[in-house]
Amino acid sequence: MKAARLTSPRRFELLDVEKPTPKEGEVLVRTERLSICGSDLRHFDKVLREEEYPLELGRPCHECIGIVEESRTPELREGQRVILLPTTRGGLAEYLVEKPGRIIPVPEGGDPSVWLMCQPMGTVLHACQRTGSFLGKRVAILGQGAIGLNFTILVAMQGASQVIVTDLLDYRLDLAKKLGATHTINAARERVPEAVAEITGGAMADIVIEAAGEEATLNQSFYVVRRYGHVTLFGIQWEEKLTLDFGKMFDQQIMVLNVSSSRSNDPTGAIAQCVGLVAEGRLDLSQLVTHRMAFSDVQRAYETYSRKLDGSIKVVMSAGQ
């Protein structure tokens, strides 16, 4: 089977490797679509230590959907379409083996690329559930990549009175407006705290969601939230050592919730909920899929996503091509 791995900074190689065999209690999935997450860029863009290359086969990738080809568990049947969260290896492979606890069944029919969007949206739904009610609240979302846009969709659906979003790129802000944002701020041209103050009449945001994973936006969260407000940190920070404005954070006396990096967080239930919402026609994720490529174009796919080329939001690769 075909598989890919990162061999040096920003460089993939395609390999022919042995097809895996499921053990008792596992299933073999033939992957249909694979997509790129912002967290994957921590390995693709960053120059790692020389001894870390090449990365484990299939890395970095964890957003996968496919068809069960062989099942050795009564919980899943052969021919069933599933989203899977890979643990046995990275997702950049034509076949993956996984246990049922990391698999979410998907209805037959429909576009597998759009079904796959339930995976990142599920992690966002999980974070929203832990954050609490947005009903009637002023909410600021810092960053409008795929994750930030997912937050925009859900926060708007849940009845926030204001959905204020920021980003450096106008095309992302334009899409955010279509997906439910009430106000957009281009952080490259505007001072975000002052803009939020103007929009909210000086009240500032009740809830701030940091979805960019940058030190600057993390600290900015403390300046756009009201005193005694709430900050949810979702964006995974690239740097291990950060300079935080503790003075402002403590002065605001805010509640800070980190929902991005805890390994105890199991998003499978929330992903299944997203699948149900899409199946019922209550949630449309189709606008997030902007680019479709073959698996053999893995290098171009990651470059497009990393460099934000051609208005990219989510880049999806078709396995077997």
Secondary structure as GFF3:
##gff-version 3
##sequence-region A 1 321
A	DSSP	beta_strand	2	8	.	.	.	ID=ss1
A	DSSP	beta_strand	11	16	.	.	.	ID=ss2
A	DSSP	beta_strand	27	35	.	.	.	ID=ss3
A	DSSP	three_ten_helix	38	40	.	.	.	ID=ss4
A	DSSP	alpha_helix	41	44	.	.	.	ID=ss5
A	DSSP	three_ten_helix	50	52	.	.	.	ID=ss6
A	DSSP	beta_strand	63	71	.	.	.	ID=ss7
A	DSSP	beta_strand	81	84	.	.	.	ID=ss8
A	DSSP	beta_strand	95	98	.	.	.	ID=ss9
A	DSSP	three_ten_helix	100	102	.	.	.	ID=ss10
A	DSSP	beta_strand	103	105	.	.	.	ID=ss11
A	DSSP	alpha_helix	112	116	.	.	.	ID=ss12
A	DSSP	alpha_helix	118	131	.	.	.	ID=ss13
A	DSSP	beta_strand	138	142	.	.	.	ID=ss14
A	DSSP	alpha_helix	146	157	.	.	.	ID=ss15
A	DSSP	beta_strand	162	167	.	.	.	ID=ss16
A	DSSP	alpha_helix	170	179	.	.	.	ID=ss17
A	DSSP	beta_strand	183	186	.	.	.	ID=ss18
A	DSSP	alpha_helix	192	199	.	.	.	ID=ss19
A	DSSP	beta_strand	205	210	.	.	.	ID=ss20
A	DSSP	alpha_helix	215	224	.	.	.	ID=ss21
A	DSSP	beta_strand	225	233	.	.	.	ID=ss22
A	DSSP	alpha_helix	246	252	.	.	.	ID=ss23
A	DSSP	beta_strand	255	258	.	.	.	ID=ss24
A	DSSP	alpha_helix	268	279	.	.	.	ID=ss25
A	DSSP	three_ten_helix	286	288	.	.	.	ID=ss26
A	DSSP	beta_strand	289	294	.	.	.	ID=ss27
A	DSSP	three_ten_helix	295	297	.	.	.	ID=ss28
A	DSSP	alpha_helix	298	307	.	.	.	ID=ss29
A	DSSP	three_ten_helix	309	311	.	.	.	ID=ss30
A	DSSP	beta_strand	314	318	.	.	.	ID=ss31
###
